[in-house]
Amino acid sequence: MTRKRLHTEKPSISSEPDEIELIQSKASGDLGDLFDSSDSDSDSDRAEESSEEEESEESDDEEEDSDEQPTKSDSGQSEPSGETKENSGNALIQATKPDEYEYDSSDEEDIRNTIGNIPINWYADHDHVGYDLDGRRIIKSWGKEKRDELDEFLRKMEDPDYWRTVRDPQTGQDVVLSAEDVEIIKNIQRGRFPQGEAAMGEYIPYFTQDEEIHPTSSHPPQKRSFIPSKLERDRVSRMVHAIKMGWLRPPPPKEDEYDLHFFDLWGKEDPATKRLNRIPAPKVLPPGHEESYNPPPEYLFTEEERTKWEAQEPEERRVKIVPQKYSALRLVPAYKTFINERFERCLDLYLCPRQRKLKVNVNPEDLLPKLPRPRDLQPFPTTLSLVYQGHTDMVRTISVSPCGQWFASGSDDGSVRFWEVATGRCLRCAETGSRVHQVAWNPNQQLCLVAIANDEAIFLFNPALGDRLVVSKTDKTVDEFTRAEDDSGEASPIRWEQCAGEQHKAGFRMKLIHPQPVRSISWHHRGDYMVAVSPSGSYHGVVLHQLSRRRSQCPFKRTRGLVQRAMFHPSKPLLFIATQRYVRVYDLAAQMLRKRLMTNCRWVSSMDIHPCGDHVIVGSYDCRLTWFDLDLSTKPYQTLRNHKQAIRQVNFHRKYPLFASASDDGSVIVSHGMVYNDLLQNPLLVPVKILRGHVAKNDLGALDCQFHPSQPWIFTSGADATIRLYTN
């Protein structure tokens, strides 16, 4: 079986693009021209070799025919004899042979610097490289050739040897590669080793990329090459059994003799990350002029500065010690706080963090909730429409009639004024003689009745506004109180008195006298019950009044804390009692405590209940507005801190998803509060408008705010004795 003889010619060097890129990475230049020139040189060399071989063959044949016949050249001329040829050859060799003592021809590397094995890049920022025997600096010969990219491009286009120029990393100089060096680089890239052709002969590519018909070796594969060895299987099974029985254990890892072991103060840290994220210990600040034993005069304390320094806390002092002046260093006494400062320094070294925390790159906009735009949540009050003036002192309370045509206002000047909403005209004024704390319009539209909280008394006032039949029915209902019998078994501390004479002509119909001042009143949604609050802490701090039976009762034997507000549930027999820190929900039918809401506030100032009855908002004097979802939890669903000063009043709109808060900073913030019927969807709370208009007086701003019952309007009253109406 014969095998095809492989092609033994030396493959020519071709100028491929990938080879150009590879050689360019080695020689840091464009070697395109090199490949063209080298290919031409190699072709010419091969042509000369082939011609010489042919001549040698012809000369051998001719010598066989006639040994004594002189040889002729290709041109036909006779060649000289052997002796003459040998003499001329020796003369030519002696003429072309260089002088071996003209330069140093040792095989050692040409090291032109005097820095030893130090990398040349260490001297990149200096203008010298090493020192001579006299200790003088050796100035760089290539230091002035620092070129930028533009100069490098121009040099590449103008210098014909740029493609074969490389930088010597040891000397830092540019070296021009010769044709032989480029040929060696090509052979290395192609996997050819630089071996002598005379000793090894020509390179024969036994393994090429070309697919051959016949294999290199025709010996069939042995059977043991594809059958598992039974001997190896038995050996592996014995080793596995020995490992299971504990007879064979892996050798312990060898410890590096140069590896130094230190005590790790932070045992849980990874040594690799400890070096990367290590934080050096904090350094002690250098002493200043204040700590000198002879400081300048401007650093010495006066008596006033010394007194002020002693009155400050140690953390607030700008200077830790009092500067003192001594005439000599030997007169300086011992430092009193030396031990304390050394101990604090030890704490700094022991407790300081030893690892840097990775910074999380978070977009601040991603942390903000995605809220709708305010203009998409309209309507809500935005514009000041009317200003009601007439009171001479601050207006503490306002109340809007159920029809929305009139509203009442109470002031510290002792008057209660009734206004027409549309025109801003004061229709009636009632004098109570003392400060009015709160007014509340009866929610029953069949009655024209207003409750006025005036110190220890609550007046039931008939303003005689609206339909005459409603006004007469109100008087008739009040007159029937006297005919009703008191069916209570216990004597009530509240006295009911019917007004007569001048008070009856002025509009006062009934007077409820309390043992303590009344600060807050609230009606039941049916208009028959009313709850009054006296923040005194006694058992009659919360009193329930029933108008149809003229009966009053105290539901609690004692109150837990000072009661601030009390309100009825819109549809259920529940009573909400707000103390300084908690809001308690009582079931009047079952006479038991249902819930206790934790407001997380220091002092509750106001409270209101959503028309659906499942949500409550609470305002406090520490600038917090707290929203409670009664079906979700007894803790706040959300806390809003939009005001800078105390919140005086909070209020829900009965028709639109709006709620507002009035503060001592003179502003009223209107917010959008959408409550969904889906229990799985949380309420949407978005502040939409800040209403400013009231002027702060005696640290008091906006004192009350009430929504219109049917329109997206809001009434506000303040310490500037004005009432303002904001509309959409």
N, C-alpha and C positions, 0 to 999 in steps of 0.2 A: 504494500500500500504506500503510494507516494504521497508526499505532502507538498502543497504548493509553496514555492519559495517566496518568502516575503520580500518586499521591495527594500533594498538595502541602500538606496541612494540617500544621501543626506538631504533632509527636507529643506526646502528654501524658506527663507524668513519672509513672511508676507506681512503687509501693513494692514492689519485688521483694526477696526475702531476700538474693540475691547482691549487689544494689546496696547494701543496708544494710551488709553486711560490708565492701564495698570502701570506702564512705564512712566507715565507722567506723575503718578503718585509717588514713584520711587525717586525720580530725578527732579521733582518740583518744577517742571517746565513742559512745554509743548514739544513732543518728540515726533511730530508728524514728519518734519523734514528729515529727521534721523532715519526713519524707516525707508524713505525713498532713497536716500543716499546709501544706506547700508545694503538695501536690496540690489542696487546697481553695483556696489562694490563686490557683494557676494557673487553676483552673476558673472562679473568680469574675472573674479578669482577662479570660479569653477571653469570658465572658458579657458583660462591660461593653464589650469591643471590638466584639463582634457587634452589640450594641444601638446603639452609637455609629455604626457603619457604616449600619445601617438608617435611623437618624435623618438622617444626612447625605444618603442617597439620597432620602429623602422631601423634605428641604429643597431639594435640587436640582430635583426635579420641580415643586415649588411655585413656585420662582423662575422657571422657564421659563414657567409660566402667567401669573404676575403678578409683575413685578419690584418694583412699588411697594408690594405688599401686605405688611404686617409679619408676621413668622413667629411661630408659636405653639409653645409647649412641649407636652409630652405631656399636661399637665394642662389645657390649653386657654387659659391666660393668655397675654397678649401680652408679647413680649420688648421690652426697651428699644432705643432707636435705636443706630446704629453709633457715634456720638461718645460717647454716654453709656457704652456698653459698653467702648470703648477706655479712657476715663478710669478707669472702675472697675477695669479689668484692670491698668492701670499702678499704681494705688494698692495693689491686692492683691499685686502682685509686689514693690513696695517694702516692704510690710509683712512679707512672708514671706522676703525676701532677707536672709541673715545678713550680719553685718558682716565684711568681708574682713580687717580689721585686728584682729579680736578674737583670732585665733589664727594660728599659722604654717601657711599652706596650701601650703607648698612640696612638690614631688614627691619630695623625698629621703626615705629610710627613717627611721623614727622610732627612733633608736638611743638608748636610755636608759642605756647603760653607757659606760664610758670605757676599755674594754680593746681597742678596735680590732677587728681580725680574729681575735683569739685566741678559741678555742672556749670557750663558757661552762662546759663540763664541767670545765675546768681549775680552776675555782673551786668545784667541788662540795663539797670538804672544808673550805672556808673560810666564814666568816660575813660576808665582805665581797666586793665585786666592783669592782675598780679603785680609783682615787684621784681626789680632786677637785683643783682648781687650787692649793689650800693644802697639798696633800700628805696630807690626812686620808683615812681609809678610808671608802668608801661602803658602808654596811651594807645587806645584802640585805633587800628588802622581802618577798621570798618565802622567806627562809631559815627562818622559824619555821613554815612550812607543810609541813614534811616529814611526810608521812603514810604509814602502813603500809597494808596491804591492807584491813584492817577499816575504817579511816577512809575509804579510797577507796571502799569499797562503800557506806558510809553516805552519803557525799557524792553518790554516783551515784543513790541512792534518794531523797534529799531535795532536791538541787539541780535545778530544772527545766531549767536551761541546761547541764547536765553533758554532754549529748549533742553540743552544738555548741562545747564548750570545748576548745581545743588549747593546747599549750605552745610558745611562741616560742623556737626554739633560740638566737637571737642575744641576746635580752634575758632569757630565762629566766622570763618572766611568762606567765600564763594569758590567752588572748585568746578572746573569745566571737565566733563567726562570725555574720555577719548572714545574712538570707535570700538576698541576692544572692550572697554568697560560697558558700553551699551550692548554689545553682543553677549557679554556674560549675563547681563540683567535679563535679556530675552531668553537665554537658555534656562535660567533659573525659573522664570515664569512658566516655561513650557515643561518643566520637570526634568530638564537635562542637567547633568552634573558636569562641572568643569574638569574633565579628565583629559589627559594627554592622548592625542590621536595616534602618536607614534607607538606608544606602549600598548594601548587597548584596541587600536584599530578604529575603523569607522563605527559610528553609532548605528546599531541595527534596532529598529523599533519592533520588538517581538510582539508587544501588545499595543495595538492601535485601536482607533475608533471604528475602523472598517470591519464589517462582518465577513468572516472567511467561511469557505465551504467546509474545510476539514478542520477538526479540532487540533489544538497543540499536542495533546496526548490522547491516544486512542485506547488507553488501558481501561477496562470496564471497572466500575466502582465495586468495592468490596462489600460483602454482606454485613460486616460489623459496623459499617458507616451509617446504616439506617436501622439497626436493631439495638434496643437499649441494652446496656451492659448489666449483667447480673451481679458482677463483682462490685460495681459501683452502687447498685441498689442495696446490697447487703451491708456495705460500708456505711451508707447514709442511714439505714435503719438502725444500726448499732449506735451511731452517733446520736440519733434522736432519742433512743432509749436511755442512753447515758445522760443526756441533758434533762430528761424527765425525772430520772432518779436522783439527780443532783450530783452525779459522779463527775460530770464534765461541766466546767464553768469557763466562761470566756475570760481571757486574761484582763486584769485591771488596766485602765488606760495609763499610759506612761505620762508622768508629770515632767513638764519642761523644767529643766534645771534653772533656766533664766526667768521663769514665771514667778514673780513676787506676789505673795499672798498678804493682803491687808485686811484689817478688821472693817467690815462694812457696817457703818453706823445705821444706814437705812437698808435693812435686810431684804425688803421686798423690791428693791430697785434692780433693774437689769443693768449689769455693768456696761453693756454696749450703749444703751440709751443714756446711761448716767454721764458718760463722757460727752455725748453729743448735746444733751440738754442741761449740762451742769450750770448752776448759778453760783457765782463766787459769793463768799460771805460778805455781808455789808461792812464797809470800812468806816472807821471812826473819822468824824469830821476833823479837819486840822484846827488847832486852837486859833482864836482870833485875838484882836486887840483887847477884848474884854477880859480875857484870861491872863493877860500879862501882869507881872508884879509891878510894873511901872507903866500903866497905860497912859495914852494921851489925855489931856484934861477934858476933851469933849466926850470921852467915853465914861467918865465918872458920873454917878447918879446924884441928882439933887435930892433934897428932902421930900419934895412932892413926888418925884419919880420913884424914889425908894418906897414910899408909902403905897403908891399905886402898884408897884411890883410885888410887894408883900400881900396885897389884897387879891391878886390874881391867882387862878389855879395853876398848879405846876405845869399842866399841859398847855396852858395859854401863854405862858411867859416866853417872850422872844429871846431873852438871855437867861441861861440856866443859873448863873451865879451873879453876885453883886460885884462889879469891878472895884478893886481896892488898890491903893497906891502905897508902895513901900520904897524906902530909900535904898535898900540893899537886898540882895537875894537871900542872905542869911537871916533876915528878919521875917521872912515869909513863914507863917505857921503851917501846921499840918492841915491837909485838905480834909474837911469834915465828911464830905459825901464820897470819899474815895471808894469805900467798900460797896456802897450802893451802886455806883456807876460801874464798878467791875462786875458786880452781880448782873446788872442789866446787860452788860456786854456779853457775858456768858449766856444769858438767855437769848440774845440775838444770834449768837453762833449756834445754839442748840435748836432753837425753834424756827429759824428762818427756812423758807422753802428751798429745796434742793433740786427741783425739777421745773422746767418751764412748761407751762400748759400750752398746748397747741391752739393757736388762734383759729376760731371758726369764722370763716368769711360768710356772713349772713347779710343779705340785703335788708336794710331797715324797713323797707316798704313791705317785705314779706311778713314781718312780725305784726303789722297793723291789720286789724280785721277788715275784710272786704265789706264796706258799708255802702248803701245806695247814696246817690247824690241827694242833697236836700230838696232840689227843685222837683225831683221825682216823688217826693213825699208830701206835696202840697195837697190840701190847703192848711196853712197855719198862720197865726198872726205875725205880721212883719212891720206894719206901718202904724205910727201914732196918729190917731184920728181926732180924739177929743181929750181935753184936760178939764176936769171938774174942780173948780175952786170955790171955796166958801168956808171951810174950816179954818180956825185960827191956830190950831195945834196939830200935832202929828195924828194921822189917821191910822188907827190900829187894825180895823176890821171892816170888811165889806161883805155884803150878801146880796145875791141876785134873785129876783122873784122867779117862780117856776115858769111863767110865761115869757120871761126875758125882756119885758117892757120897762121895768123899773128895777132899781137896786137901792139898798140902804147902806149907809156908812156910819161908823162910830169913831169918835175922836177923843183925845185927852181933854178937849175943852168942855166935855160934858154934854155934847149935843149929838143927836142922831138925825141925819139928813137923808131925805128920800129924793132920788134923782130920776129924771126921765132919760133913758139911754140914748134915744135918737137925737134929742135936742140939747141935752146937757143942762136942762133947767131944773133948779131945786124946787120940788113941789111942796115939800113940807119939812119942818124942822121941829124936833122935840128935844126939850132940855131935861136932862136927868139930874143935874146938879153935881155930878162927880164923874170920874173917869169911866169911859165905856170900854170894857175889855173885849166884848164880842157881840155881834148881832147875827141872828140866824132866821132866815125866812122859812115859814112853814112850807114843806114840799107839797102839801095838799092844795090843789088848785081850787077847791071848793071853799077854802078859807083864806081870808086876807089878814094874816096874823104874823107878827114879827116878835121874836124873843130877844130881849136885850139884857146882857149880863153887866150889872152895874154894882161893883163892890159886893156887899152881902145880899143883894136882892136881884131877882130876875123879873123883869117887867114883860107882860104880854101886851103888845101894842098893836092897835088897829089903825093903819095909815089911811084907810078909807080911799083907796085907789082902785080904779077899775070899775067893774060892774057893780051897780048899786045893790042888786040882789045878793051878790057875794058878800058885800059889806054888811048888809042887814043880817044875813045868815050867820056871819061871824059874831055879831053882837048878840044874836039870839042864842048861839051856842055857848057863849061866855055867860050869859045870864042864867042859863040852865044849870050852871055849876052850883049855884046856891041851893037849888032844890035837891041835889044829889046828896045822899047820906054817906057818911064816912064809915065804910065797912071794915076798916083796918082794926085789928085787935090790939096793936101796940100804939102808943103815942108817938107820933112822928116829930122829929126835931124841926121840920120845915113847916112854916105857917103860911097859909094861903089867905090873902087879903084882897078883897075886891076894891078897886079904885072908885072914888066918887068925887064929886065937886069939880074943881079945876082940873085935876088930873084926868077925870073921865072926859071932860070936854076936849082936853089936849089929845086924847086918843089912847090913854092908858086904861086897860081893862082889868088886869089882874097883877098882883104883886106877890112873889114867892120869896119869903125872907129866910135866908140861910144863916147858920151860926158862924160861918167863915166866908171870906171873900170867894166869889165864883170867878174862875178864869176862863172856862171853856164850856160851851153848850153845843149840843148836836141833836137834831131831830131824827126820829124814825121815819122810814120812807112813807109810812101811812099817815103821819102827822098827828098821831094820838099820844105817842110817848116822846119824852125828851130826857136826855141824860146831861147832868151837870157835874163839873169837876171842880173840886177845891183842893189844890195841891198842899194839903196840910199834914197828911200822914195819918189822920184819925179815921175812925170807922165810917164817918159820913163824908169822906173824901169823894166818893162816887155816889150820886143820888139819882134815882129814876123817878120821873114825874109822869103821871097819867092824867091827861086833861079831861077825859070823859068822866072820870070819877073824882077828880080833884084829890088825888092820892099821891103820896111820896113815900118812897121806901129806900133804905140803904141795903143793897144786896150783899155787902161784905161787912163782916164784923171787924176786920182790920185789913188794911191794904199793905201790900209788900212793896215798900218804897214810895216815893213821891209820885203821884199820878199826874201826868202831863196832859194827856188827851184821852177821850173815850168816844167811841163811835159804834153805831149799829151796823150789822151786816145788811147789804141791800135786799136780800131775799130770804135769809135764814135767821132763826132765833139765836143769833150769836152776838156777843158783845166783845169788842176789842178794847183792851185797857193798855195804854202805853205809859210805862214808868220811865225812869231815867235811862235804863239800859235794856229793858226787855219789853216785849209786846205780848200780852197774854190774851188768849182767845177762850172765852167762857161760853158754855152752852146754857142758855137761860131756861130752856125746857127741862133738860136733865140736871141742871144746877151742878155742873162739874167743869173742871178745866180741861179744855181740849188740846191746846197747843201753847207752847211758849217759844216765841221767836227771839233769837239772839241777834241783836242789831249790830253788835261790835262797835257801838258808839258810846261816847262818854256821857252825853246828855241829849236825850230826845227832845225835840222842840215841836214837831208837828207830825201829822199822820193823815193819810187818806186811803180809801179803799176803792179798788177798780169797780166799775158798774157790774161786771160779771161776778164779783165777789171772791175770785180765786187769787187775786194779786193785791199786794199792799206795798205802798211806798212810805218811807219814814225819813224825815229830815232831822238833822241834829245841829247842835251849836258848834261842832267840830268840823263843819264844812262838808259833811258827807250826806249823800242821798242814797238810801239803800232800798233795793227792789227785792221783794219776797214773792216767791211762787209757792203758795200754800200746798199745792198738790205735789210739789217736788221735794221740799225740805224745809226744815225750820231755820236753816242758815241762809244768809243772803244769796240770792241768785246773782246779783251784780251790784257793785258799789261804785257810784259816780262821784268824782271829786272835781267838779267843774267850777265851784265857787271858791273864792279866796277868803271869805268871812262866813260868819254863822248864817245858817239857813233858818228863816223865820216861818215859812209856810210852803206846803206842797199841795198840789191839787190835780185831780183827774178831770178830763172832759167827759161828759156823760154821753156824748154821741160820737165824737171823732177820736182816733187813736193818738191822743195828745196828753201830755202831763207837763206841769211847770213847777218851778221852784223859785222863791223870792229870797234874796239874801241881803245882808247888811252892807254889801259892797255897792248897793244901788242898782243891781242888775237882776233881771228876771230871765231865766233860761227856759226856753220852750223846747221840749224833746218829743220825738216821735216814739210812741210805745205801742207796737202792734202785738196783740195777743191772738194767737191762732187757735182754732177749734181742735186742731190735731194735737193731741197730748204729747206726741213724739217730737214736735217742733217747738223750740224755745222761743220766748218773746224776742222781738227785735227792738232794741233801744238805740236811738240815734239822736243826739242833740242837733237841732236844726236852726235855732235862732237865739241870739242874745239880745234882749231888749234893754236898752239903757235910756234913762231919762230922769230918774229920781236922784235928787241931790242928797248926799249923806249929811246928817246933822246929829251931833252928839254921838258919833259912832253908830248911828242907826241909819239904814237905807230903806229898801223896800220891805214893808212889814206884812203885806198880805197880797194874795193874788187869787182871783176867781174867774173861771171860764164862763162864758155865756152858755145857757142851757141848750141852744139850738144852732148857734153860729160859731165858726172858728175864731172867736174874739176872746180877749182876755182883759180883765180889769185889774189894775194894780194900785196899791196905796202905799204911801211912804211917809218918812219923817218930815218931808218938806210940806206937809199939809195939803197935798194935791192927790187927785185920783186921775189915772190915765187909762184911756181905752185904746188898745191896739187891735187893728183889724187886718184882714188878709188883703 
